[in-house]
Amino acid sequence: MAFFDNEFDIKSLAEGRVEAVAKVTGSGKYSAEYEVKNVCYAVLVDSTIAAGKIQNIDTASAMLADGVITIITHTNK
């Protein structure tokens, strides 16, 4: 395998890492550096109770918060 014969031969890059040289030399972009318009973020909230049963989830006040689009729970269909 030519790639492993000379580990410093940048002309023979590994197939899965075509951006490797650009990233380590500072000219490559990482995913966080791309500008994306109209992005919707999600936040996952987990339970602090290891085993229990949900009696209800009051999402009314959370839905009133600025920027909230929707709240997804186990009751959404």
C-alpha positions in Angstrom: 0.0 0.0 0.0 1.7 3.2 -1.2 0.1 5.4 1.4 1.8 3.5 4.3 5.2 3.3 2.6 5.9 6.9 3.2 3.9 8.4 6.0 5.0 12.0 5.1 3.9 11.7 1.4 1.0 14.1 1.3 0.3 13.3 -2.4 -1.1 9.9 -1.3 -3.8 10.8 1.1 -6.0 8.1 2.8 -9.3 7.8 1.0 -11.5 8.8 3.9 -9.5 11.9 5.0 -9.3 14.1 1.9 -9.5 17.2 4.1 -6.7 16.2 6.5 -3.8 18.3 5.1 -6.1 21.4 4.8 -7.2 21.1 8.4 -3.8 20.6 10.0 -2.3 23.4 7.9 -5.1 25.8 9.0 -6.8 26.3 5.6 -9.6 23.7 6.0 -13.0 24.5 7.4 -14.6 22.6 10.3 -18.3 22.1 10.4 -18.8 24.8 13.0 -17.3 27.4 10.7 -19.9 27.1 7.9 -22.7 29.7 8.1 -26.2 28.2 8.0 -29.2 30.4 7.9 -32.5 29.7 9.7 -31.1 27.0 12.0 -33.4 25.4 14.5 -31.7 24.0 17.6 -32.9 21.3 19.9 -32.2 20.6 23.6 -32.5 17.2 25.0 -33.6 17.1 28.7 -33.1 13.9 30.5 -34.5 12.7 33.8 -32.7 12.7 37.2 -34.9 9.8 38.3 -33.6 6.4 37.2 -36.9 4.5 37.3 -40.3 6.2 37.5 -43.5 6.9 35.7 -44.5 10.2 34.1 -47.7 11.5 35.4 -47.8 14.6 33.3 -45.6 17.2 31.7 -46.6 20.8 31.9 -45.2 22.5 28.8 -47.4 25.6 28.8 -44.9 28.1 30.3 -42.1 26.7 28.2 -44.1 27.2 25.0 -44.4 30.9 25.9 -40.7 31.4 25.9 -39.3 33.5 23.1 -38.1 31.5 20.1 -39.7 28.2 21.1 -41.1 26.5 18.1 -42.4 23.3 19.7 -41.8 20.9 22.5 -41.5 17.2 21.7 -42.4 14.7 24.4 -43.5 11.1 24.5 -47.1 12.2 24.0 -46.5 13.7 20.5 -47.9 11.7 17.7 
